[in-house]
Amino acid sequence: MEIITNQRFKRTKKYLRAILFIAGGAVALAALLYFSMIGYAKLLGPPQLAVTQSTLYLADNGTVIGESNNGQKRYWVPLKDISPALIEAAIAIEDKKFYSHNGLDYKRIAGAALADLRAMAKVQGASTITQQYARNLYLGHDKTWKRKLSEAFYTLRLESNYSKNEILEGYLNTIYYGNGAYGVQAASRYYFGKDAKDLNLAESAMLAGIPKGPGLYSPLVSKERAEARQATVLKAMENNGYISATERKKAEAKTLKFLGKEENPHLGIAPYFQDAVKNALKNRMKFDERALALGGLKIYTTLNLKQQKIAEEVINQGISKDSDIQAGFIAMDPKTGHVKAMIGGRDYKASPFNRSVQAVRQPGSTLKPILYYAALKQGFTPVTMMKSELTTFRFEDGRQPYTPHNFNNKYADKEITMAQALALSDNIYAVKTHLFLGEKELIETAKEFGLTTPMEKVPSLALGTSGVKVIEMAGAYSMLANGGRKVEPVLIERIENHNGEVIYDHNEEAKTALNPELTSVMTHMMTGMFDRKLDGYTSVTGRSMAKIKSRPYAGKSGTTGTDSWMIGYTPQLVTAVWTGYDKGKPLELSTEQVYSKNIWFQFMERALDGKSAEKFKREKGTVGVKVDPETGKLAGPGCPVSRMTYFVEGTEPTEQCTAHLEKEHRGKKEEKHRPKKKEEKDFPWYKKWLHH
């Protein structure tokens, strides 16, 4: 009996040694495998954190106006911009040992493994925050052992190469909250209409409970289950010392309001502008379409929401709803070239064709300031005189004779100054100037102003018969407004990648392209369209605005048979407006010909309301003198009208006007010798003249 017992003991001892050996070998193998995986993870280096994110388009004040996505809302926010309550809630309910483990919680894994063995299936999860993040980044959500092993490996790679806060930030920005919302920012906006940083405790606990089962615990699916889950989260926070029992009860009792949609009144605003931005990103800046759609970029544009709204309102109110007339509109900051408002048509859904950047239309007389700038370069001055009369121009090269006409066939039938010719929009003066300079000169000068559309070398070019784009004309007038510095229309101020790093910054220093003295003289000449002192054989073209304008403006209107324009500026703002029919239908009604002026004036007055009325700067090298508008000479004591006019220093007139003194002298002499009528006895001649 004793011998059998000893034999059994020896066998048992032998088996125990074998089991211990096998267990030890298994532990050693597991340790070797574990440390090999860690070493391999270190050797491979940090895995890429490439997560598809929505690209956002922002106005100049940071308001989101548009986004690109594939139906999934994904916005990345740094950890500092997430409510601390939400961070604590996520850790308490998902992974309370997050900051102490190395990515794998072995105790939870063992418990889950036992549950799986009992059920003979994968039924219980034990994923840490790092594991869930790895799954969101690299893996699917199937419950297989192969996927779990891959998940463990990626988890070790993340833990070996990134800090806990980096992992936590990534997790909170990638976890799914239901209804197409990925990450805390998208979820906060969708459920509560606020940013993740502004969530209170009750809202944070509600959101933290959703990822366990968005189809079960979303408050929009089942309010009862969502509130029960919220209570579980709050209890976990209390147990982990994040909140007190009082705070828990207060949060549980708080009534929450759920939005259930992305509420942004500015989303989709200015669709023509947004199309132009996307076109610039693809074609000029060569951004890949996938990067634009899912790269998590932030495109900071130059759009001003207030000015865009005003522009839309004045066009809607300014053009009859029964009219088929279209509009193109650009407002720019002349100092920077930043486009502040853009309208490419009256109804984007009906026609996405952008008439402000795509359409090529005849500019009419709005080209004259460029012509007269060219004339100033060649020695003309604001008081250079030429005769305004019906004229037929004949050419030695065999071309057909050309007979331009003034509006309503009105002519001065005498010499007028260039300043008055511009203010009255005299076509004869313009064509004479164009032919005097040589037809090529205007084409070359237009290029200096940034106009790129081809122009035809013909006499009628002086009257704007070659097509241009609205945005180009806004850029050209900006160069006059800013003193001659080269600015091109800018739509995008800067671009940030998904990490917040600036990858594009428009910070070009504007270079002088035009003569500052001549632009100063030209700008003052362009104020003439609003100055009744320049009335002559007809009224100045801005007469309807002259008495009611709130500040100094410089500008020029233009009308062809099919196009109506108004472009003008202050030192702060340039606005270009075109109206007309898409198919070139003639503008036959008088109301159709003034739409552009009315839109321009209403916009400028409203957009600049509350801002100081800045005067146009007089450049060094220029001088202002009072001139008689009729003769172009220095205003004398007998001149009924005198107007301050600016010249390049040394080109100002020196001869004083005496024509009105002679008229006054003749009038007195005639009055002295003319017998008085009885009724004029107490009504001297000067009172009659003043009365008249």
C-alpha positions, 0 to 999 in steps of 0.5 A: 500500500505504501509502495502504491502511494509513493508511486502515485505521489511520484507520478503526480509530482512528475505531472505537476513538474510537466504542467509547471514547465509547460505553463512556464514555457507558455508564460515565457513564450507569451512574454517573448511574443509580447515584448517582440510585438512591442519591439516590432511596434517600436521598430515600425514607428508611429502608424499614420492617423489618417482619418477622413474629415469634413473640409470646412469653408469659413467666412472672414469672421470664422463662421462656417459657410460650407463643407465637403463630406461623403455624408459623414460629419467629421470635424477634428477639435483639439483636446483643449476645445472639448468640455472637461466633463465630456472627457471625464465621462468618456474615461469613466464609462469606457476605460477608467484605467486609461492613464495607467495601462499600456493599451490593454486591460488584462483583467478586463480581457481575462473576464471577457475571455471567460464569458466567451468560453462559457458561451463558446462565442465572442460575446463580451468586449473588453476594449480600452479607449486605445483599442477602440481608437485602433479599430476606428482607424484601421479595422472593421467592427467584426467580432473575430479573433483575427481582428482582435489580434490585429487590434491588439497589435495596432493598440501597442503601436499607438501606445508606443508612439503617441502620448495618452492625450494624443490617443484620447484626442484621436478617440474622441474625434473618431468615435461614432455617435449615430446619425452620421456624426463622427467625433464629439464636435459633430455630435455636439453640433448635431444633438445640441447645436453647440460646440464640444467645448460648451457642453455641460455635465448633463449633456456630456454624460448623455453623449458619452453614453451613445457610442455603446450603441448609437441605435439604442442609446441615442436620445432621438431613438429612445429617450428612456434608454438614453436617460438610463444610459446617462444615469449609468455614466453619471454614476461611473463618474461619481464612483471615479471621483470626477463628480459628487453625488449632488452634482450627479443628481442635479445633472440627472434632473436636468431637462435637455433639449435635442436639436437633431440636425446641423443648425447653421443658418450660414451653411450654403450661403453665397453658392456662387462664391463657394463655387469660385473658391472650389474652382480656384482650389482645384485649377489654380492651386492644384488641390486633389479632389479627395483632399478637398472632400475628406482631408479635414482642411479649413479654407478661410475665405475672404467673404464678409457675411454682412456685405454678402447679405446686403448684396443679395437683398439689394439685387432681389429688391432692385430687379423686378421679379417678373424680369429675366435680367441677370446680374453679376456683382463683386465687392472688393477691399481695394487695399488687399484685393479680398472679395467681400461679396459675390453674386453670379446670378439671381437664382443659383438653383436655376442657373449655377453659371457665375456671371461675375467670373465666367461671363464676358460682357461689353463694359461700355463706358466703364472702360473710359477711366482706363482710356483716360489714364492712358491719356494722362500718361501721354500728357493730357490733363483734366482740362485738355479741351476737344470738341464734342460734336457729331463726327464721322471718323475716316481712315486711310487704311481703307476701313469703313468710316465710323460715326459714334453717337452720344446718348440721345444724340446730344452734343456740346458742339463746342470744346469741353474738358476731359473732366467734363467729358468723363462726367457726362460720358461724352463718346466723341471725346473718348473716340478722339482720345483713343485715336489720338493715342493710337488704338494699341495704347488702350489695349496695353494699358488695360493689361496694366490694369489686370484685364486679361480678356482679348481686346480688339484694336478698333475705334469703338474699343474706347466705348467698351465694345470688347468683352471683359469679366466683372471680377477683372473690372473690380480688380482694375478699379481697385488699382485706382482706389488704392493709389496704383498698387497691383492687387488681384481678386483674392478669394482664399486668405489661408488654408489649414490642414487637419492638424491646424498647420497653415499650408497656404497663406496669401500674404503677397505684398502689393507692388506699385503697377500704376503711377500714383500721381496719375491714379490720384488725378484719375480718381478725382476726375471720377468723382465728377459723375456725382458733381453737378458743377460739371453739368453741361450740354447734359447732366452728369451721369450720377445726378440721381445720386448726387444729392443723397450720397453720404460720402465721396464716391468715384465711379463710372457707369456704362451702357451698351445696347445689351449691357448695363454697368456701374463700378465705383469706389471709396478708399475702403470698398470697390463694387462692380455691378453688371446687369443684362440678359444672358442671350444679349437681348437689348435693354429697351426699357429705361428701368432696365438701364438703371438697375446697375446704378441703383443696385450699386448705390444701395449696396455702397450706402448700406455696406458703409453705413456706420463707417467713417466717410473717408476722403480720397488721398491726394498723392504727393506730386499733385496739386489742387486748383479751382478751375472753371469747368466750362473753360478749363482755366483757373476760376476767376472772380466772375466765374459762376462755378468753380471746382477743385481739380487735381493735376500732376504738379506742373501741369495745372492751368496758369491762365485765369478765366475772364470769359464770364467777366466779359459776359458780365460787363456786356450784360451791365452795359446792355442793361444800362442802355435798355429802357426799363419796363414799368414792372421792372422798376423795383426789380434790378437786373441782378435780382432777376438773374438770381431769381432765374 
